[in-house]
Structure formats: C-alpha cells, structure tokens
C-alpha cells in the first residue's frame, strides 16, 4: 500500500462530498482558500449545465490541519452539495415519510454510455438512482480537493502541474508536437479561456460548436492535456508492475468519469514511426562550464522504463461525450423490458474544460505519491532535504539540471 492514499465518498445529490487524504507529511502549509481555488476552476467552463449555478463548492477542512499546517494525520475535507436541499426526500438516509410517493421517482430507463445498466446488474438494484448518484462526475469534487493539497505539496519540491484543452468535438487547436518547453505555452490564456484553450480562434470555434450541440440536444467530448514539470528523474520504477509510474498515471487519469483513452507524450503518433524517429536522443549539454547529459526532444512525454526522465510529463486524455442527452437515445425500460427512450438527468453539454482540472488533480496525486514513496519522511522539512540531496547528486554527476 502506498504511503499517500486518497479516498472519497458521497452521492451527487447527497448532503456532501467527503474526501480523506492520508500520508501527507507534517509541516505543509494548507489554506482552505487554496483548495477552494481549484474547486472553483472545476466549476467553470463553457457548456456546463445548471448544476454549477447552484453549487458554490467551498471546502471545510475537518481534520489533519491545525493553524493552516498539516499535522501528519489524515486530512479530511468536506464540500457540501447545495442542491441536496431539493433532493432531501429522494436522497434521505432514512425511509421517507411518504415512501410510496418517493417510489414514483424511481429511475428505470438506463442511458446508453452511462454506468446505469451495468450498475443495476452488478449490485442488484431496481432503481437506477442508486447507481447514477455515485457514478456521477460530481464525485470528482473530492478528487480535486485532495489534488489541490497534492499540488501544494508538489510546489514545495519545485513541481508545477497545469492543463489545457486541445480539442472539443471536431474543433482542434494548433499545438506544438515537440512537448518540450512548458514556457512556450500561454497557461494564463488557457486559464482565462471559457474552454481552457489558449488559442483564441480555436477557443471561439469550440464555444460555437458547443452552442450548436446544445441546440441539437447533443453533447460533446474532446481531448485535453496535463503537463507536469520540475519533476526530478527516477520517480517510479521498472522492477515491478506496480512501481511503473506510466501505468499508474494512465490508470489514474482513465479512472476519471468519461475518460476513455490516455496517452503519454506522442504515444499514438510514435506508433506509426520508426525507432530512430521516435526515441529522444541523448546529447552532451554545456552549461556554465559543466557538461551534462540532456535531451533535445521529449516524444516520450517525460517517462521511460516506468520512471520519470526529468523532462516535462505530458499526458493527453480523450473524453467521450456526456451520456445524458436532452434528445435522448433509444433505451429499454427495466421494469417492462419494453422499448423506450433513455432517462434525462440535468447535465452539461460538455465537461471537457472541467475534466482538465480533474486531470491535474489526479496527476498531482500520483506524482505526490511517488515523491512520498522515494523520499519517505514524516515531515516536510526532512522530505525537502532528502529531495534536495538527491537532486544535487544528480546535478553533480551531470545526469540532470533543474529548470
């Protein structure tokens, strides 16, 4: 079991989303406002539905932090669901006073592409509400809350994590395929874009595509990138399946609702090329009178042999269109087994911009795990000293240079 572990609980229209992050060393400065900032970023994005106008998504830190400093004990975070007030009877823990009336709200029309049908089969439920409430992407509130803490941790060891949207529907933004220099990307423009795309013309075209989809009762997916840089080489491992960091990152990102594909670097493009066109050549770099080993490209996306290389980690995710459509697809009623149309739940047209923030959270979580595993310490002071010693030794041997 890894020393750093996240768990979440809560239903979409339940009282709250709850998350617990175990294994954060003592001495990390944590403010609720820092967590709220990422929760707010998750709420944004052109194409979001009415739910985001209801929720304020402000956190309460319940445990593990005293006077804004982590204690080394589990950190508990709660984010209340404001919309629960409108669902109190339907989501009551106890049997509602009017149980027969509550039964009227049972959902029996599964949505193609959602967890509905497989979920009722797995757990033996008759009401799809018992599945869709937890399968909802509202669960990612807890991930973003814990990911914000992991981001604070990573910033203490010089690691940055950012994201951008590169495609929504058929609209694709021009990008640099070198995957080399995060400073070449206007991250602030991505933050201010309504779809988290830094390219102004592509951003406008994406918004127009979302408008067309909304009018047609459709939903849209897309592609987003998560970049992590300042990461030292040698995190992860090659000796066991579980230690390979590429597998852990891909698994974490693919666990986000509606994410159906993940690639590292230029993985799919590399598959069509020869080895000499793909692998990042090693060169001697002169730096301040000292010589070191470097790379002039980053097609591998910052990972080789299950370990970080010291180059930026670039992760690309493919998100499918949201399954809930206002013009619903054909379905079958669970009670009668008669053809019908799928259940319609309040939903977004697209959540690709929000998913990029969740992607940041999951990448930050896995990288924070890797740092805690390699530089295991009970306090941030000890851990940062261990990281500095390791990074200095790499620089002295000419194996890496901190950017």
C-alpha positions in Angstrom: 0.0 0.0 0.0 1.4 3.4 -0.9 2.1 5.8 1.9 -0.1 8.5 0.4 -3.7 7.5 -0.3 -6.9 9.3 -1.3 -10.5 8.1 -0.7 -13.8 9.8 -1.5 -17.4 9.3 -0.5 -20.7 11.0 -1.4 -23.6 10.9 -3.9 -24.3 13.6 -6.4 -27.4 14.9 -4.7 -26.5 13.7 -1.2 -25.6 16.1 1.6 -21.9 16.4 0.8 -18.8 15.1 -1.0 -16.2 13.9 1.5 -12.5 13.1 0.9 -9.7 11.8 3.0 -6.0 12.2 2.1 -3.7 10.0 4.2 0.1 10.2 4.3 0.8 14.0 3.8 3.9 14.8 5.8 3.6 17.2 8.7 4.5 20.9 8.1 2.8 21.5 4.7 1.0 24.9 4.7 -2.6 24.3 3.6 -5.3 27.0 3.4 -8.9 26.3 2.6 -8.7 29.1 0.0 -6.1 27.2 -1.9 -8.4 24.2 -2.2 -11.4 26.4 -3.0 -9.4 27.9 -5.9 -9.2 24.6 -7.6 -12.8 23.7 -6.8 -13.8 27.0 -8.5 -11.7 26.1 -11.6 -13.5 22.8 -11.8 -16.9 24.6 -11.7 -16.1 26.7 -14.7 -16.2 26.0 -18.5 -18.4 26.9 -21.4 -21.0 24.2 -21.8 -21.6 23.4 -18.1 -25.2 22.9 -17.0 -27.4 24.5 -14.4 -26.0 22.5 -11.5 -22.9 24.7 -11.5 -25.0 27.7 -10.9 -26.4 26.1 -7.7 -23.2 24.9 -6.2 -20.6 27.2 -4.6 -18.2 24.4 -3.8 -16.4 25.7 -0.8 -14.5 23.3 1.4 -14.3 22.6 5.1 -11.1 21.1 6.4 -12.3 18.7 9.1 -9.0 17.2 10.3 -5.3 16.8 9.8 -4.6 20.6 9.7 -4.1 23.0 12.6 -3.3 26.6 12.2 -3.0 26.1 8.4 -0.3 23.5 8.8 -0.6 19.7 8.2 -0.2 17.5 11.2 0.8 14.3 9.5 -2.5 12.7 10.3 -5.3 12.1 7.8 -6.7 15.2 6.2 -10.5 15.2 6.0 -12.2 17.6 3.6 -16.0 18.2 3.2 -17.7 20.0 0.4 -21.5 20.4 0.8 -23.9 19.8 -2.0 -26.2 22.9 -2.0 -28.6 21.1 -4.4 -29.3 18.4 -1.7 -32.0 20.7 -0.3 -34.0 20.0 -3.4 -33.5 16.2 -3.1 -33.7 15.7 0.6 -36.6 13.2 0.5 -35.4 11.3 -2.6 -31.8 11.0 -1.1 -32.8 10.5 2.5 -30.7 8.0 4.5 -33.9 7.1 6.4 -37.1 5.8 4.8 -39.0 9.0 3.8 -42.4 9.6 5.4 -44.2 9.2 2.1 -42.3 6.1 0.8 -44.9 5.4 -1.9 -44.5 8.9 -3.2 -40.8 8.5 -3.2 -41.1 5.4 -5.3 -42.7 7.4 -8.1 -39.3 9.0 -8.6 -37.6 5.6 -9.3 -35.4 5.7 -12.5 -35.9 2.6 -14.7 -34.7 3.9 -18.1 -30.9 3.4 -18.5 -28.8 5.8 -20.5 -26.6 4.4 -23.2 -23.0 5.1 -22.4 -23.6 5.5 -18.6 -23.0 3.2 -15.7 -26.8 2.8 -15.3 -27.4 -0.7 -16.8 -24.2 -2.4 -15.7 -24.5 -0.9 -12.3 -28.0 -2.2 -11.5 -26.9 -5.6 -12.7 -23.8 -5.6 -10.6 -25.5 -4.6 -7.3 -29.0 -6.0 -7.8 -30.7 -2.5 -7.7 -34.0 -1.9 -9.2 -33.8 1.9 -9.1 -31.0 3.3 -11.3 -30.8 6.3 -9.0 -28.8 4.0 -6.6 -26.2 3.8 -9.4 -26.1 7.2 -11.1 -25.8 9.2 -7.9 -22.3 7.8 -7.2 -21.3 7.2 -10.9 -21.9 10.9 -11.5 -18.9 13.1 -12.1 -19.9 15.1 -9.0 -17.6 12.6 -7.3 -14.6 14.4 -8.7 -15.1 17.3 -6.3 -13.4 15.1 -3.7 -10.6 14.3 -6.1 -10.0 17.9 -6.9 -10.0 18.8 -3.2 -7.3 16.2 -2.4 -5.5 17.1 -5.6 -5.2 20.7 -4.5 -3.4 19.5 -1.4 -1.1 17.4 -3.5 -0.4 20.4 -5.8 0.6 22.4 -2.7 2.9 19.5 -1.7 4.5 19.4 -5.2 5.0 23.1 -5.3 7.3 22.7 -2.2 9.6 20.5 -4.2 9.5 22.6 -7.4 6.9 20.8 -9.4 4.2 22.6 -11.5 1.0 21.0 -12.8 -1.1 22.7 -15.5 -3.6 21.7 -18.2 -5.2 22.9 -21.4 -7.9 21.7 -23.8 -6.7 21.0 -27.3 -10.0 19.7 -28.8 -13.7 19.8 -28.4 -15.8 17.9 -30.8 -14.3 18.4 -34.3 -12.5 21.7 -33.4 -8.8 21.1 -32.8 -6.4 23.8 -31.6 -2.9 24.0 -33.1 -0.3 22.7 -30.8 3.5 22.2 -30.7 4.2 18.5 -31.0 7.6 18.8 -29.5 6.3 18.5 -26.0 9.5 20.1 -24.8 9.0 23.6 -23.3 6.1 24.4 -20.9 7.2 28.0 -21.0 6.2 28.2 -24.7 2.5 27.7 -23.7 0.5 30.6 -22.6 -1.0 29.0 -19.5 -2.7 32.2 -18.3 -4.6 32.4 -21.6 -5.7 28.8 -21.1 -7.0 29.8 -17.6 -9.0 32.7 -18.9 -10.4 30.9 -21.9 -14.0 29.7 -21.4 -12.9 26.3 -22.7 -9.4 26.3 -21.2 -7.8 26.6 -24.7 -5.1 29.2 -25.0 -5.5 29.6 -28.8 -8.1 32.4 -29.2 -9.5 31.4 -32.6 -9.8 27.8 -31.6 -11.4 28.8 -28.3 -14.1 30.7 -30.1 -14.7 27.9 -32.5 -15.1 25.4 -29.6 -17.7 27.7 -28.0 -19.6 27.9 -31.3 -19.5 24.0 -31.5 -20.9 23.8 -28.0 -23.7 26.2 -28.9 -24.7 24.0 -31.9 -24.6 20.9 -29.8 -26.8 22.5 -27.2 -29.4 23.5 -29.8 -29.4 20.0 -31.2 -29.8 18.3 -27.8 -26.4 16.8 -28.2 -23.2 16.5 -26.1 -19.5 16.8 -27.0 -16.3 15.2 -25.9 -12.8 16.3 -26.5 -9.1 16.0 -25.8 -7.1 17.7 -23.0 -3.5 17.8 -21.9 -1.9 17.8 -18.4 1.7 19.0 -18.1 3.9 18.4 -15.1 7.4 19.9 -15.0 10.2 20.4 -12.5 9.9 16.6 -11.7 13.2 15.0 -10.9 14.3 11.9 -12.7 13.9 8.4 -11.2 10.5 8.6 -9.7 8.6 5.3 -10.2 10.4 2.1 -11.1 11.0 -0.7 -13.6 11.4 -3.7 -11.3 7.7 -4.4 -10.6 4.4 -3.8 -12.4 3.1 -1.7 -9.5 6.1 0.6 -9.4 5.9 1.7 -13.1 4.8 5.3 -13.0 3.5 5.4 -16.5 0.9 2.7 -15.7 -0.1 4.4 -12.5 -0.6 7.8 -14.2 -2.6 6.2 -17.1 -4.7 4.3 -14.7 -5.4 7.4 -12.5 -6.4 9.5 -15.5 -8.5 6.8 -17.0 -10.4 6.4 -13.7 -11.9 9.9 -14.3 -15.6 9.6 -15.5 -15.9 9.7 -19.3 -12.2 9.4 -20.0 -11.8 6.6 -22.5 -8.2 7.0 -23.6 -4.9 8.2 -22.2 -1.5 8.6 -24.0 1.9 9.7 -22.7 3.8 12.1 -24.9 3.3 11.3 -28.6 2.4 7.7 -28.0 -0.1 7.1 -30.8 1.8 9.2 -33.3 5.0 7.4 -32.3 3.4 4.1 -33.1 3.5 4.9 -36.8 7.2 5.9 -36.9 10.5 4.1 -36.8 12.6 3.9 -33.7 15.1 6.4 -34.9 12.3 8.9 -35.5 10.8 8.3 -32.0 13.4 8.0 -29.3 14.7 11.1 -27.6 18.4 11.2 -28.4 20.9 11.8 -25.6 23.4 14.7 -26.1 26.1 16.4 -24.2 25.0 19.9 -23.0 27.5 22.5 -21.9 26.1 24.5 -19.0 28.1 27.1 -17.2 31.4 25.3 -17.9 30.0 22.0 -16.8 28.9 19.1 -19.0 25.7 17.1 -18.5 23.5 14.7 -20.4 20.4 16.2 -21.9 17.6 15.6 -24.5 16.7 17.8 -27.4 13.2 16.3 -27.7 10.5 14.8 -25.4 8.5 12.5 -27.6 8.4 10.0 -24.7 6.5 12.6 -22.6 8.8 12.5 -19.6 8.7 8.8 -18.8 10.9 5.9 -19.9 11.0 2.4 -18.5 8.4 3.3 -15.9 10.4 6.2 -14.5 10.5 9.9 -14.8 13.3 11.3 -17.0 13.4 14.8 -15.7 11.7 16.2 -18.8 8.1 17.5 -18.7 5.5 14.9 -18.2 2.9 15.3 -20.9 -0.4 13.4 -20.6 -3.2 13.5 -23.1 -6.8 12.3 -22.3 -9.7 11.6 -24.6 -13.1 12.3 -23.1 -16.2 10.8 -24.6 -19.4 12.9 -25.0 -21.5 13.0 -21.8 -24.1 10.2 -21.9 -27.1 12.3 -20.8 -28.7 13.9 -23.9 -31.7 16.3 -23.9 -32.7 14.5 -27.1 -32.4 11.0 -25.5 -31.3 7.9 -27.3 -33.4 4.7 -27.5 -33.4 2.5 -24.4 -35.3 -0.3 -22.7 -37.4 0.1 -19.5 -36.0 -2.2 -16.8 -39.5 -2.9 -15.3 -41.4 -3.8 -18.5 -38.5 -4.6 -20.9 -40.3 -2.5 -23.4 -38.5 -0.1 -25.8 -38.5 3.5 -24.6 -36.1 6.4 -24.5 -33.3 7.0 -22.0 -33.7 8.9 -18.8 -32.9 12.6 -18.9 -30.9 14.0 -16.0 -29.8 17.6 -15.7 -26.4 17.6 -17.4 -23.7 19.6 -19.2 -23.3 19.9 -23.0 -19.6 19.3 -22.4 -17.4 18.9 -19.3 -14.0 18.8 -21.1 -12.7 22.0 -19.5 -13.7 20.8 -16.0 -12.1 17.4 -16.8 -8.8 19.0 -17.4 -8.8 20.3 -13.8 -9.7 16.9 -12.5 -6.8 15.5 -14.7 -4.4 17.9 -12.9 -5.7 16.7 -9.6 -5.1 13.0 -10.4 -1.7 13.6 -12.0 -0.7 15.7 -8.9 -1.9 12.8 -6.6 0.1 10.1 -8.4 3.3 12.3 -8.5 2.9 13.2 -4.9 2.6 9.5 -4.1 5.8 8.9 -6.0 7.7 11.6 -4.1 6.5 10.4 -0.7 7.5 6.8 -1.6 11.0 7.7 -2.8 11.7 10.3 -0.1 9.7 8.9 2.7 9.6 11.3 5.7 7.3 12.3 8.4 7.8 16.0 8.0 8.1 18.4 5.0 11.5 19.6 6.4 13.0 16.1 6.2 11.4 15.3 2.9 12.6 18.5 1.2 16.1 18.0 2.5 16.1 14.4 1.0 14.8 15.7 -2.3 17.5 18.5 -2.4 20.3 16.0 -1.6 19.1 13.6 -4.4 18.7 16.4 -7.0 22.1 17.9 -6.1 23.7 14.4 -6.6 22.1 14.1 -10.0 23.5 17.6 -11.0 27.0 16.8 -9.7 27.0 13.6 -11.8 25.8 15.5 -14.9 22.6 13.5 -15.1 20.1 16.3 -14.7 19.8 20.1 -14.4 16.9 21.6 -12.6 15.0 24.0 -14.8 
